[in-house]
């Protein structure tokens, strides 16, 4: 098959959509298929190139900030390894953020990737004229990717179109996508157009499917659940000795998205833990891997007792993530307040075999359901953080320090989430659409 994947960013960007679709694209290339990716521009990289056998086409800007990065040929940038640490957010940057919030973010539609739409649409339609594809896949968020896909579908109505929804759009009220006071009706109208035109739709969790069936009656038969992916080909970075083996390590991997996922409850719990178990002060290190925006960084500063025990690593390459997960003593997960999102790292956490400290912020909890009665997981409700929760965590650390699921148990649990079965699930849908 010849396939076109449309997503906002590709390598070297580090985000869940890139991790997932780079692994799937590489899997399909290894099977002998031809894969094209349409994404946004990145200064220093050609607009047309082959990467790992994938034909990559770049057009348009990912965001206003990325436009500035590209204009200035910035080497350090948001969303890439080693770029945009919280300490780099000075007074000027904070002022610009506030100005952009009051102007650009109040007016753009459908999302902050709207600058990509017209150049991306133009490039996609040109690709359809010069190549014959067996199907296109659009990956959102951002919703802009799906609007480009809609233009392709209208240009070639017979073209099979798979809409992959990693994050919902129109009915989301829990976090900012665009100015809903202006665009709520337009959001629903546009997403209805996309869903009705799509040949097939995928989401990552059952509760997302249920939400779409509720808000858009009649599309349930189009929706298939394809869960998070674990890439078994990911290897640890050579010579990565990140952690002191004499200490106890708790590591969190991922970004924060205020207000649906913030570090506040976790920091409160860990602060109470050190207050009640002072003997841990010289033994416990708490690691955060992922981008931390300056607004979120303020939460860390509210817990001075924790500061000597905190390690903020920023975004790192996937090989370093694999190394850190292998070396940490415990994994920390902070749940979303929404019931229709499942963190992409869930499969990585499951595959690690490490004990998991999970702060639950919703009911039903998609992470708990995904873990399926994990034998080494402590669940603490974010609304009940207090001395009892700190004591439960202290006991969990004492009981499960240096414990690990057996290789056999991990293999059974992770089998259906590896790249091959996930890529095959998508491919079966594409085959079905072509017959």
MIVEXVEX-887549 format. One record per residue (C-alpha): residue in one letter; chain; x, y, z. Coordinates in nm, 2 decimals, m for minus. Last residue first. Example, Ala and Ser with C-alpha at 12.3 -4.5 7.8 and 13.67 -1.06 7.14 Angstrom:
2
PT  residu  chaine      xx      yy      zz
PT       s       A    1.37   m0.11    0.71
PT       a       A    1.23   m0.45    0.78
This chain:
435
PT  residu  chaine      xx      yy      zz
PT       x       A   m1.25   m0.33   m0.05
PT       x       A   m1.00   m0.04    0.02
PT       x       A   m1.16    0.06    0.35
PT       x       A   m1.12   m0.29    0.49
PT       x       A   m0.75   m0.28    0.40
PT       x       A   m0.72    0.05    0.58
PT       x       A   m0.90   m0.09    0.89
PT       x       A   m0.68   m0.39    0.89
PT       x       A   m0.38   m0.16    0.87
PT       x       A   m0.47    0.03    1.18
PT       x       A   m0.50   m0.29    1.38
PT       x       A   m0.18   m0.42    1.22
PT       x       A    0.01   m0.11    1.34
PT       x       A   m0.11   m0.17    1.70
PT       x       A   m0.04   m0.55    1.68
PT       x       A    0.32   m0.48    1.55
PT       x       A    0.41   m0.19    1.77
PT       x       A    0.35   m0.36    2.10
PT       x       A    0.02   m0.31    2.29
PT       x       A   m0.13   m0.66    2.25
PT       x       A    0.17   m0.83    2.41
PT       x       A    0.22   m0.59    2.70
PT       x       A    0.04   m0.79    2.98
PT       x       A    0.16   m1.14    2.88
PT       x       A    0.52   m1.02    2.82
PT       x       A    0.53   m0.83    3.15
PT       x       A    0.42   m1.14    3.35
PT       x       A    0.68   m1.35    3.18
PT       x       A    0.95   m1.10    3.24
PT       x       A    0.86   m1.10    3.61
PT       x       A    0.72   m0.79    3.76
PT       x       A    0.98   m0.59    3.96
PT       x       A    1.05   m0.51    4.33
PT       x       A    1.35   m0.29    4.42
PT       x       A    1.14   m0.11    4.69
PT       x       A    0.79   m0.27    4.70
PT       x       A    0.71   m0.30    5.06
PT       x       A    0.90    0.00    5.20
PT       x       A    0.79    0.23    4.92
PT       x       A    0.43    0.11    4.96
PT       x       A    0.44    0.17    5.33
PT       x       A    0.56    0.53    5.29
PT       x       A    0.29    0.58    5.02
PT       x       A    0.02    0.46    5.25
PT       x       A    0.16    0.68    5.53
PT       x       A    0.15    0.98    5.29
PT       x       A   m0.21    0.90    5.20
PT       x       A   m0.31    0.87    5.57
PT       x       A   m0.14    1.21    5.64
PT       x       A   m0.32    1.39    5.37
PT       x       A   m0.41    1.38    5.00
PT       x       A   m0.77    1.27    4.97
PT       x       A   m0.89    1.47    4.67
PT       x       A   m0.60    1.35    4.45
PT       x       A   m0.72    0.99    4.51
PT       x       A   m0.43    0.75    4.57
PT       x       A   m0.38    0.43    4.38
PT       x       A   m0.07    0.22    4.46
PT       x       A    0.03   m0.02    4.19
PT       x       A    0.23   m0.34    4.22
PT       x       A   m0.02   m0.62    4.13
PT       x       A   m0.16   m0.42    3.83
PT       x       A   m0.54   m0.48    3.85
PT       x       A   m0.60   m0.41    3.48
PT       x       A   m0.35   m0.13    3.41
PT       x       A   m0.57    0.01    3.14
PT       x       A   m0.87    0.04    3.37
PT       x       A   m0.66    0.22    3.63
PT       x       A   m0.53    0.46    3.36
PT       x       A   m0.88    0.53    3.23
PT       x       A   m1.01    0.63    3.57
PT       x       A   m1.39    0.63    3.58
PT       x       A   m1.39    0.83    3.79
PT       x       A   m1.12    1.10    3.77
PT       x       A   m0.82    1.24    3.95
PT       x       A   m0.62    0.93    4.05
PT       x       A   m0.26    0.97    4.16
PT       x       A   m0.08    0.65    4.06
PT       x       A    0.24    0.53    4.23
PT       x       A    0.36    0.25    4.01
PT       x       A    0.59   m0.04    4.09
PT       x       A    0.82   m0.13    3.79
PT       x       A    0.74   m0.39    3.52
PT       x       A    0.86   m0.14    3.26
PT       x       A    0.61   m0.26    3.00
PT       x       A    0.31   m0.13    3.19
PT       x       A    0.47    0.21    3.23
PT       x       A    0.55    0.22    2.86
PT       x       A    0.19    0.13    2.77
PT       x       A    0.06    0.41    2.99
PT       x       A    0.30    0.66    2.83
PT       x       A    0.03    0.76    2.58
PT       x       A   m0.18    0.90    2.86
PT       x       A   m0.55    0.79    2.84
PT       x       A   m0.80    1.07    2.78
PT       x       A   m1.18    1.03    2.79
PT       x       A   m1.24    1.05    3.16
PT       x       A   m1.10    1.40    3.22
PT       x       A   m0.92    1.50    3.55
PT       x       A   m0.61    1.34    3.41
PT       x       A   m0.40    1.11    3.62
PT       x       A   m0.05    1.18    3.76
PT       x       A    0.17    0.87    3.72
PT       x       A    0.48    0.81    3.93
PT       x       A    0.72    0.52    3.85
PT       x       A    0.92    0.36    4.13
PT       x       A    1.28    0.24    4.17
PT       x       A    1.42    0.41    3.86
PT       x       A    1.69    0.25    3.65
PT       x       A    1.49    0.09    3.37
PT       x       A    1.26    0.38    3.33
PT       x       A    1.56    0.62    3.32
PT       x       A    1.73    0.41    3.04
PT       x       A    1.41    0.39    2.83
PT       x       A    1.36    0.77    2.87
PT       x       A    1.72    0.82    2.77
PT       x       A    1.66    0.62    2.45
PT       x       A    1.34    0.83    2.39
PT       x       A    1.54    1.15    2.38
PT       x       A    1.51    1.40    2.66
PT       x       A    1.26    1.67    2.74
PT       x       A    1.33    1.85    3.07
PT       x       A    1.54    1.68    3.34
PT       x       A    1.39    1.84    3.66
PT       x       A    1.55    1.67    3.96
PT       x       A    1.38    1.73    4.30
PT       x       A    1.51    1.61    4.63
PT       x       A    1.68    1.94    4.73
PT       x       A    1.36    2.13    4.63
PT       x       A    1.12    1.92    4.83
PT       x       A    1.13    2.13    5.15
PT       x       A    1.09    2.44    4.94
PT       x       A    0.74    2.33    4.82
PT       x       A    0.58    2.63    4.65
PT       x       A    0.86    2.65    4.40
PT       x       A    0.74    2.33    4.24
PT       x       A    0.40    2.48    4.17
PT       x       A    0.56    2.78    4.01
PT       x       A    0.71    2.55    3.74
PT       x       A    0.36    2.50    3.60
PT       x       A    0.33    2.86    3.48
PT       x       A    0.69    2.84    3.35
PT       x       A    0.60    2.54    3.14
PT       x       A    0.75    2.21    3.23
PT       x       A    0.86    1.99    2.94
PT       x       A    0.93    1.63    3.02
PT       x       A    1.11    1.40    3.26
PT       x       A    1.05    1.47    3.63
PT       x       A    1.26    1.30    3.89
PT       x       A    1.21    1.26    4.26
PT       x       A    1.52    1.16    4.47
PT       x       A    1.48    0.98    4.81
PT       x       A    1.77    0.88    5.03
PT       x       A    1.88    1.19    5.22
PT       x       A    1.53    1.31    5.30
PT       x       A    1.39    0.96    5.35
PT       x       A    1.48    0.95    5.72
PT       x       A    1.24    1.24    5.76
PT       x       A    0.94    1.01    5.71
PT       x       A    0.64    1.22    5.82
PT       x       A    0.76    1.55    5.67
PT       x       A    0.92    1.38    5.38
PT       x       A    0.60    1.20    5.29
PT       x       A    0.40    1.52    5.34
PT       x       A    0.61    1.69    5.08
PT       x       A    0.57    1.39    4.85
PT       x       A    0.19    1.42    4.88
PT       x       A    0.18    1.79    4.82
PT       x       A    0.41    1.75    4.52
PT       x       A    0.19    1.49    4.37
PT       x       A   m0.13    1.69    4.43
PT       x       A    0.03    2.00    4.27
PT       x       A    0.19    1.84    3.96
PT       x       A   m0.08    1.93    3.72
PT       x       A   m0.30    1.73    3.47
PT       x       A   m0.64    1.85    3.36
PT       x       A   m0.58    2.22    3.45
PT       x       A   m0.32    2.26    3.32
PT       x       A   m0.16    2.02    3.08
PT       x       A    0.16    1.87    3.23
PT       x       A    0.41    1.68    3.02
PT       x       A    0.53    1.33    3.05
PT       x       A    0.75    1.09    3.26
PT       x       A    0.75    1.09    3.64
PT       x       A    1.03    0.92    3.83
PT       x       A    1.06    0.81    4.19
PT       x       A    1.41    0.70    4.29
PT       x       A    1.54    0.55    4.61
PT       x       A    1.91    0.61    4.65
PT       x       A    2.22    0.40    4.66
PT       x       A    2.19    0.32    4.29
PT       x       A    2.26    0.68    4.20
PT       x       A    2.06    0.74    3.88
PT       x       A    2.14    0.84    3.52
PT       x       A    2.40    0.58    3.43
PT       x       A    2.34    0.60    3.05
PT       x       A    2.64    0.42    2.89
PT       x       A    2.45    0.34    2.58
PT       x       A    2.10    0.49    2.56
PT       x       A    1.85    0.22    2.63
PT       x       A    1.68    0.05    2.33
PT       x       A    1.34    0.11    2.17
PT       x       A    1.26   m0.18    1.94
PT       x       A    0.98   m0.29    2.18
PT       x       A    0.77    0.03    2.09
PT       x       A    0.48    0.04    2.33
PT       x       A    0.16    0.17    2.18
PT       x       A   m0.15    0.32    2.34
PT       x       A   m0.49    0.16    2.25
PT       x       A   m0.67    0.13    1.92
PT       x       A   m1.05    0.17    1.98
PT       x       A   m1.25    0.15    1.66
PT       x       A   m1.52    0.41    1.56
PT       x       A   m1.72    0.40    1.24
PT       x       A   m2.02    0.21    1.39
PT       x       A   m2.04    0.47    1.67
PT       x       A   m2.11    0.75    1.42
PT       x       A   m2.49    0.77    1.46
PT       x       A   m2.51    1.01    1.75
PT       x       A   m2.23    1.28    1.77
PT       x       A   m2.21    1.40    2.13
PT       x       A   m2.30    1.07    2.30
PT       x       A   m2.13    0.84    2.05
PT       x       A   m1.82    1.06    2.07
PT       x       A   m1.82    1.03    2.45
PT       x       A   m1.86    0.66    2.43
PT       x       A   m1.57    0.63    2.19
PT       x       A   m1.36    0.84    2.43
PT       x       A   m1.46    0.62    2.72
PT       x       A   m1.34    0.31    2.53
PT       x       A   m0.98    0.44    2.49
PT       x       A   m0.74    0.52    2.22
PT       x       A   m0.97    0.66    1.94
PT       x       A   m1.00    0.56    1.58
PT       x       A   m1.23    0.67    1.30
PT       x       A   m1.31    0.52    0.97
PT       x       A   m1.43    0.64    0.62
PT       x       A   m1.43    1.00    0.75
PT       x       A   m1.68    1.24    0.59
PT       x       A   m1.93    1.22    0.88
PT       x       A   m1.66    1.26    1.14
PT       x       A   m1.50    1.55    0.97
PT       x       A   m1.82    1.74    0.91
PT       x       A   m1.93    1.67    1.26
PT       x       A   m1.60    1.81    1.38
PT       x       A   m1.66    2.13    1.19
PT       x       A   m2.01    2.18    1.32
PT       x       A   m1.92    2.11    1.68
PT       x       A   m1.63    2.35    1.67
PT       x       A   m1.84    2.61    1.49
PT       x       A   m2.10    2.60    1.76
PT       x       A   m1.83    2.65    2.03
PT       x       A   m1.64    2.91    1.84
PT       x       A   m1.68    3.25    2.00
PT       x       A   m1.73    3.17    2.36
PT       x       A   m1.53    2.86    2.30
PT       x       A   m1.21    3.06    2.24
PT       x       A   m0.97    2.78    2.13
PT       x       A   m0.82    2.46    2.25
PT       x       A   m0.81    2.54    2.63
PT       x       A   m0.86    2.26    2.88
PT       x       A   m1.15    2.09    3.05
PT       x       A   m1.43    2.19    2.81
PT       x       A   m1.37    1.93    2.54
PT       x       A   m1.68    1.87    2.34
PT       x       A   m1.54    2.00    2.01
PT       x       A   m1.19    1.84    2.00
PT       x       A   m1.10    1.50    2.13
PT       x       A   m0.73    1.39    2.18
PT       x       A   m0.56    1.10    2.01
PT       x       A   m0.83    1.10    1.74
PT       x       A   m0.71    0.91    1.43
PT       x       A   m0.93    0.99    1.13
PT       x       A   m0.88    0.73    0.86
PT       x       A   m0.97    0.84    0.51
PT       x       A   m1.02    0.61    0.21
PT       x       A   m1.01    0.82   m0.11
PT       x       A   m1.33    0.79   m0.32
PT       x       A   m1.43    1.15   m0.24
PT       x       A   m1.10    1.29   m0.40
PT       x       A   m1.10    1.67   m0.36
PT       x       A   m1.35    1.66   m0.08
PT       x       A   m1.15    1.39    0.10
PT       x       A   m0.83    1.59    0.06
PT       x       A   m1.00    1.90    0.21
PT       x       A   m1.13    1.70    0.50
PT       x       A   m0.78    1.57    0.56
PT       x       A   m0.65    1.92    0.59
PT       x       A   m0.94    1.98    0.84
PT       x       A   m0.83    1.67    1.02
PT       x       A   m0.48    1.80    1.07
PT       x       A   m0.61    2.13    1.19
PT       x       A   m0.78    1.94    1.48
PT       x       A   m0.43    1.93    1.64
PT       x       A   m0.47    1.69    1.81
PT       x       A   m0.52    1.49    1.59
PT       x       A   m0.37    1.25    1.34
PT       x       A   m0.49    1.23    0.98
PT       x       A   m0.45    0.91    0.79
PT       x       A   m0.47    0.89    0.42
PT       x       A   m0.55    0.59    0.20
PT       x       A   m0.45    0.38   m0.09
PT       x       A   m0.26    0.68   m0.23
PT       x       A   m0.20    0.76   m0.60
PT       x       A    0.07    1.02   m0.64
PT       x       A    0.11    1.35   m0.83
PT       x       A   m0.24    1.50   m0.78
PT       x       A   m0.28    1.37   m0.42
PT       x       A    0.06    1.51   m0.34
PT       x       A   m0.05    1.85   m0.47
PT       x       A   m0.37    1.83   m0.25
PT       x       A   m0.15    1.76    0.05
PT       x       A    0.09    2.05   m0.02
PT       x       A   m0.19    2.30   m0.06
PT       x       A   m0.37    2.18    0.25
PT       x       A   m0.05    2.20    0.45
PT       x       A    0.02    2.55    0.33
PT       x       A   m0.34    2.66    0.40
PT       x       A   m0.38    2.48    0.74
PT       x       A   m0.04    2.51    0.90
PT       x       A   m0.10    2.86    1.05
PT       x       A   m0.40    2.70    1.22
PT       x       A   m0.17    2.50    1.46
PT       x       A   m0.28    2.70    1.76
PT       x       A   m0.63    2.57    1.73
PT       x       A   m0.95    2.59    1.52
PT       x       A   m0.94    2.88    1.50
PT       x       A   m0.74    3.18    1.63
PT       x       A   m0.90    3.47    1.81
PT       x       A   m0.84    3.46    2.18
PT       x       A   m0.51    3.28    2.14
PT       x       A   m0.38    3.56    1.92
PT       x       A   m0.47    3.86    2.14
PT       x       A   m0.50    3.82    2.52
PT       x       A   m0.30    3.50    2.54
PT       x       A   m0.04    3.63    2.30
PT       x       A    0.01    3.94    2.52
PT       x       A    0.04    3.72    2.83
PT       x       A    0.29    3.49    2.66
PT       x       A    0.49    3.80    2.55
PT       x       A    0.51    3.92    2.90
PT       x       A    0.63    3.59    3.03
PT       x       A    0.90    3.57    2.76
PT       x       A    1.02    3.92    2.84
PT       x       A    1.03    3.85    3.22
PT       x       A    1.24    3.54    3.17
PT       x       A    1.14    3.18    3.08
PT       x       A    1.48    3.02    3.04
PT       x       A    1.47    2.86    3.38
PT       x       A    1.17    2.65    3.27
PT       x       A    1.38    2.47    3.01
PT       x       A    1.31    2.54    2.65
PT       x       A    1.51    2.29    2.46
PT       x       A    1.73    2.00    2.55
PT       x       A    1.53    1.74    2.34
PT       x       A    1.26    1.90    2.13
PT       x       A    0.91    2.02    2.21
PT       x       A    1.00    2.39    2.27
PT       x       A    1.31    2.50    2.10
PT       x       A    1.69    2.51    2.12
PT       x       A    1.86    2.54    1.78
PT       x       A    1.68    2.86    1.68
PT       x       A    1.69    2.94    1.31
PT       x       A    1.56    3.29    1.39
PT       x       A    1.27    3.26    1.14
PT       x       A    1.23    2.90    1.22
PT       x       A    1.20    2.96    1.60
PT       x       A    0.97    3.26    1.53
PT       x       A    0.74    3.04    1.32
PT       x       A    0.76    2.77    1.59
PT       x       A    0.63    3.03    1.84
PT       x       A    0.34    3.12    1.61
PT       x       A    0.26    2.75    1.57
PT       x       A    0.34    2.45    1.35
PT       x       A    0.43    2.65    1.05
PT       x       A    0.36    2.56    0.69
PT       x       A    0.48    2.28    0.47
PT       x       A    0.71    1.97    0.53
PT       x       A    0.70    1.65    0.32
PT       x       A    0.87    1.34    0.47
PT       x       A    0.90    1.02    0.26
PT       x       A    0.96    0.74    0.51
PT       x       A    1.26    0.51    0.46
PT       x       A    1.41    0.60    0.80
PT       x       A    1.39    0.97    0.69
PT       x       A    1.35    1.06    0.32
PT       x       A    1.34    1.43    0.24
PT       x       A    1.13    1.72    0.11
PT       x       A    1.10    2.04    0.30
PT       x       A    1.47    2.01    0.40
PT       x       A    1.56    2.04    0.77
PT       x       A    1.76    2.32    0.93
PT       x       A    1.44    2.52    1.00
PT       x       A    1.15    2.29    1.08
PT       x       A    0.84    2.30    0.86
PT       x       A    0.51    2.13    0.94
PT       x       A    0.40    1.77    0.87
PT       x       A    0.30    1.55    0.57
PT       x       A    0.43    1.19    0.61
PT       x       A    0.46    0.95    0.32
PT       x       A    0.47    0.57    0.36
PT       x       A    0.53    0.31    0.09
PT       x       A    0.47   m0.05    0.21
PT       x       A    0.73   m0.32    0.22
PT       x       A    0.67   m0.47    0.56
PT       x       A    0.97   m0.28    0.71
PT       x       A    0.81    0.04    0.58
PT       x       A    0.49   m0.05    0.76
PT       x       A    0.68   m0.10    1.09
PT       x       A    0.87    0.23    1.04
PT       x       A    0.54    0.41    0.99
PT       x       A    0.40    0.26    1.30
PT       x       A    0.70    0.35    1.51
PT       x       A    0.70    0.71    1.37
PT       x       A    0.33    0.72    1.43
PT       x       A    0.34    0.65    1.80
PT       x       A    0.64    0.85    1.91
PT       x       A    0.55    1.14    1.69
PT       x       A    0.19    1.15    1.83
PT       x       A    0.32    1.13    2.19
PT       x       A    0.57    1.42    2.16
PT       x       A    0.93    1.47    2.09
PT       x       A    0.99    1.67    1.77
PT       x       A    1.30    1.56    1.57
PT       x       A    1.11    1.38    1.40
PT       x       A    0.75    1.45    1.30
PT       x       A    0.51    1.73    1.37
PT       x       A    0.15    1.84    1.28
PT       x       A    0.03    1.51    1.15
PT       x       A   m0.09    1.39    0.81
PT       x       A    0.00    1.03    0.72
PT       x       A   m0.01    0.94    0.35
PT       x       A   m0.02    0.57    0.25
PT       x       A    0.09    0.36   m0.05
PT       x       A    0.00    0.00    0.00
